[in-house]
């Protein structure tokens, strides 16, 4: 095993349990957020056995699924990236960094704030990011 392989393997082994724990906690907060009375019927979020999320906006006919993968930064720090897809088309992602910070990414903007893993705004920003990106991609349309 060379230096690069051992560095990545070591970082992943050290950080994987904590990243998975933070991811599970964040996903539970996202599910809890969707159970608000005001959102009833507008959004439904469930978690599959593999911890992926299924997000449904019934009135918009929009179905979103998530997929987790580990990723590394340029300085070889490990993070967990949750990518959200509509019919296999990438929409949005949430990155949980080894530091506990959460970043949001889409291909149109970088205006999303970096938050702590336990910030209560994460579900709101995630839902906003998914909807705004789906609109920018022409998946959902707004009426003038």
N, C-alpha and C positions, 0 to 999 in steps of 0.2 A: 504494500500500500504506500503510495507516495504522500508527500506533505499535504497537498491540496485535499486528497481524499480523506486523510486522517483528520484534517482541520474541520471539514464539513461534517464528518461522522461524529466527531467529538461535540461540536456545537449543537448538532441535532439531538444527540443523546442527552446533553445537559439541559436543553431548553424545551424539548418536546412535551414532557408532562405538564409543565407550567403553561405553555401556550395552549394546549388542549383544554386545560382547566379554565383558562380565561375565555377561550372560544365558547365553551359550553355555557358559561355564565352569561356572556354577551348574547348568545342565541336565545337563552331563556328570557332575558330582558326584552328582546325583540318580540318574542311570542307573547309575553305578558302585556307589552305595549299595545299589541293588536287587539287585545281583549277589552279595550276601553269602549264604553257604551257608544260613544260618538262614531267609532270606527266599525261598529257591528254591521255586517252586511257589505261593507266597502272593502275590507281586507280580511283575509284569512291566512294565518301562518301556522304551519305544522312542521314537526321535526321528524325525519325518518330515522330508522334504526342506525344508519351510518352517520348520524348527526347532521346530514344535509337538511337545508330548509326548503320547503315548498311554499311559495307566496302566491296567493291568488287575489287578484282584483277583479271580482266577478263582473261588476258593472262595466268594466273596461275591457273585458275578455282578454285579460293579461295574466299569463301564468309564468312565474319565475322560479327557477330552481338554483340551488347553490352547490358548489363543489369546493372542497378544501384542498389546499396543497401547501407544502412547505416550500419556502423560497429563501434566498440569501441576498443580503445587500452587497454592495460593492466592497464593503469592509469585512465581508464574510460573517456577518451576524445573521442569525436565523430568525425567521418570522413565519407566521401562518397567514396565508392569503385565502380568503373566501371569495370566490368569483360567482357572480350571479348571471344567469343566462335565461334568455327567452328563445325557446325552440333552437337550442344550440348556438345562438348568437350572443356573444359577450355583451353585457350591459354595464356592469358596475362591479367594483370589488372593494373589499374591506381588508386591510392588512393589520394584523396584530403583531407588533414588533416585540423583540425580546425585552425591551425596556418597559413594556406595558402600555405603550402608546398605540393608539388606533388611528390609522390613516384611511382615507377614502379616495378612490381613484376612478375616473372615467376618461374616455378619450377626448372629451370636449373642454374640460375645465380642471383647474387645480385650486379652486376657491374653497374647497371643503376644509374645515378646521382639523387639526390634529388633537385628539382627545385622549384622556386617560381611559383605561379599559373599563372602569366602573362608572363612567360619566353617563348620566341619565339621558343625555341628548342623542346617544348613539342610535337608538331605534328611529327617532325622528329624522335624523340626517340620512340614515340608510334608506328609509322609505322615500324621502324627498329625492335622493340621488337616483334611485331606481326609476321613479316616475318621470323626473326631468330628463334623464338620459333616454328613456323609452320614447319620450316625446321628441327629443332632438334627433333620434334615429328614425322617426316616422312610424313607430310601432303603435303609438296612441296619438290621436289627433285632437286638437282643441278647436272648438267652433268659435269663429270671430263674433 
